[in-house]
Amino acid sequence: MTQLAIIGGTGLTSLEGLDIHEKRTVITPYGKPSSELLFGNFHGQSVIFLPRHGGGHTVPPHRINYRANISALHQVGVEKIIAIAAVGGIRDDLPPGCLAVADQIIDYTYGREQSFYSDDFSSDKHLDFSYPYDEPLRQALLQAGKRLNIAIVDGGTYGATQGPRLETAAEIKRMAQDGCAMVGMTGMPEAYLARELNIQYATCALMVNWAAGLSEGIITMAEIEQTLAGGMAQVKQILADVIQSQ
């Protein structure tokens, strides 16, 4: 069976229902990952879980050691990654509570280490990234939504920003003009690092709020947490269905 990992973001720092049988500290050439890797069974299937922000959500987006996270998963034989992301909705059809499986990325981050080959580069390390997400894994997420009768939007461009601050209304306006459907802070370089190691990678995104300037009033964590509670329950259902079908 192909070894599958789940990277949990905001709202998914632990995976309820995961029967953990091992917590493993993995040392990588790039430093420490965000947390121990949690090996266990989820709905009867083997899975590895890694909380992107650490177990207590203490690692901000711009300080995540993305290379260590992806390298650690690769070292233990992971071939597929489903990344869970809590994001802001930009496009009209992506309101709070909506789920989407992104199909493109625009990277607005800066200063993050983008490659495993930065210190050992050669011309053959220019890898194609035209389509940043693995299509069969994207379709597996979408088909799970259909089987469970959970609405999930097919496609949309994920705009990856630096964080940890939320964006300004002007930045969101610019991102909308660029074609972004949603905005998050962790989509890159995570997706590309997986590509460098030939790991199949897809993102299931939960809209937790309208992005800046698209709703009345300010964005509050209370609002986000309320949406997270209901939305992550659906995410876990989809994960269980996908894992059982792999």
N, C-alpha and C positions, 0 to 999 in steps of 0.2 A: 504494500500500500504506500502511495506517495505521502511523505511526511508533510503535514500542513501546519502552519503557524497562524495565530491571530495576534495582530498588534492592536492593542486597545488604546484609544485616545481618551479625551475628556469624557467622563461619564461611564467609562468602561476600564477602570483601573483594576478591577477584579472581575472574574467571569463566574457568575453564579451558576452552579450546576457542574462546574469542572471538578472532577474527583482527582485531586492532585496526589500523585504518587512519588514525585521527586521535585525538589527545588535545586537547580544546578547553577552554580556560579561559573561562568565561562570567561576565560581570559582571552582577549583578542590582541592583535598587534596594534590596535587603534585605541586601546584603553578599555574602560569598563562600560558595558551596556547599562541601560537605564535601571535594570533590576536583574535579579535572578531569572532564569528561564523556568517556567512552571510546566512540568510534564504531567499530563493526566489524561483522563477519559472524559469526553463531553458527549453525552447521549450515546454512550457505548463505543465511541470512536476515539482513537488516539489523536491528541492535539497538543501543541505547545503554545503557551500564552506568554506574551511579553507586554507589560504595561509601558507604553511609550514615555510617559511622564514620571515613571517610577511608581512604586506601590502606593505612596501617599500623595501622588500628583504634586511632586515637589520640584520637578525639572521643567523649566519653562521652554517653550518651543525653540528659541534661538540658542539654547544651551544643550539641547539633546545631542548626544553623541550618536548620530545616525550611522556612521560607519561601524562603530562597535556593535550597535543593535543588529544590523543586517549581517555583519561578519559572524556574530555569535550564532545567529540562526543558521547560517550557512555551515558553520563548523559542526553543528549537530545533525546535519543532513536534511534541513528544510528545503523543499522544492517548490512549495506554494505558500504565498502569504496573502491573507485577507486583512487589509488595513481598515480599521474603523475610525471615522473622523467625525467630530462635531463641528459643523461649519455654519456660516451665515448665508442665507439665501439672497441672491441678487436678481435672478430671473423671475418673472411674474409667476411662473408655474411651480416655484419652489418655496412655498410658505413654511413657517415654523411647523415642525412635526413631520415634514415630508422626507422621504428617503430617496436617494438617487445613487446611481452607479456611474461615476464620472468616466468620460472617455478621452479627455484631453487635459492638459496642464499648461498654465502660463506661470513661469517662475519669477516672482518679484523679490525673492530673498537676496541677501548679500552677506558676504563674509563667512558663509558656511562651507565646510569642506565638501566638495562636490563629487569626489572620485576616490576610488581605492588606488588609483595609479598616479596620483599627483607627484609622488617622489620617484616613480619608475615608469615614466611616460614614453610611449613610442607611437608612431603614426597609426598603428593598427588598433589603438585604444579609442579612436573616434568611433563610437558605437551609434548605430541608428536608433533614434528615439522618436521617430515620426508618430508612432502610436504607443504612448507610454504605458498603457495598461494591457494586460494579457486578455485577449478577447474570449477564449473559452472560460476563463475564470469569471470574467464580467457576466457572461451569459449564464453561468451557474448561479450567480447571485440573483439575476433577473428571473430565472426560471423558478428559483425557490420562492420568490415573492409571489409569482403566479400560482404556484401550488398551494401556498398558504393564504391566498386571497389578500395579500398585503400590497397596497399600492406602492410601486417603486418606479421612479422615472429612469428611463434608459438614456444615459448620456448627459453631457454638460461639461463645460470646461471649469476645472478647479483652478482658481487663482491662489497661489501660495504666497503669503506675505510673511514678513520677518517676525512680527510679534515682539514682545508679549502684549504690547498695546493693541487695542482694537483699531480699526481703520478710521480715517476721517470720511465725512460724506463726500468730499471732493475725490478722494482716492477711489471710493466705491463707484462714483460716476465714471471715472476714468476706466476702471476695470470693466464696467458694463459696456462701455464703448469698445473696449478691447475684445469683448465677446465672452467674458467670464460669466458663468451661471451661478457660481458659489465661491465663497472665500474661506480659506483656512490657513493654518500656520505651519503645518507639518508635512504637507504632501511632497515637498522637495527638500533635500535631495533623496528622500527615502525611496521614491519610486525608481529613480535612476540607479541608485546603488544596487537595488535588487536586479535591475537589468544587467549591470556589469557582472553579476555573479550568476546570471542565467536562472534566476528565481522568478517563477510566474507570480505576478503581483496585480492585485485589483483593490479598489477602494469602495467601501460602502459608506456613504456620507449621510448623516442625519442633520437636517436643517434645524438649528436650535434657536434661531432668531432671524429677523430681517437684518440685512447688513446696514451699516450706518447710513442714515439719511433716508431710508426707505420706509420708515414707520414714524409715528408720532412719538415724541419723547426720547429719552435716552435708553440705551441698552443696559439692562441690569442683570447681575448674576442670578437674582431670584427668578427672573423671567426665563433665563437659559436653563436653570436647574429644573424648573417645572416641565419644560419641554423635554429635557433629557430623560426624566423619569419614565414618561410614557413611550418615547421613541426608542430608547434602548431595549425595552421589553420586546419590541418588534424586531430589532436588530438581532437579539439573541435567538429568536425563533428562526430567523433566516439563516443564521450561522449554524444552528443545529441541523436544519434541513440540508444545507450545502455539505456539511461535514459527513452526514450520513450517506450522501449521494456520491461522494468521491471514491 
